[in-house]
Amino acid sequence: MRATLVPNEKGALIPLSRVAVITEAQNLATYSHEANQREVKVTAEVDVNKASAIEVNAKLKTILPELAAKYPGLTVTFGGEDEDTQESFASLGRAFVVAILLIFL
């Protein structure tokens, strides 16, 4: 079986097995759909000793425009910690506006 190669931080191709632990699990043969579109869910855990989830998501977001150009119709949504972070910032923004209004009053 041929190893899947991925670029490292220096751009060199290395085997995926050097940076990820891949496990296989049996699941029901189903197709997931979201808004009448077939979806593929990718989940991962971040080694916090090497990078934070925010750093990893930022790196992914820089790569996504290239993938979207290569695969038209590709849409990506982030969940988990990224979703929680975005909700926290939105809540903080609303609280800031309310605080300014209260100070003004």
PyMOL commands that set and color helices and strands:
alter all, ss='L'
color gray80, all
select helices_A, chain A and resi 16-18+53-70+80-104
alter helices_A, ss='H'
color red, helices_A
select strands_A, chain A and resi 5-7+13-15+32-34+37-39
alter strands_A, ss='S'
color yellow, strands_A
deselect
rebuild
show_as cartoon
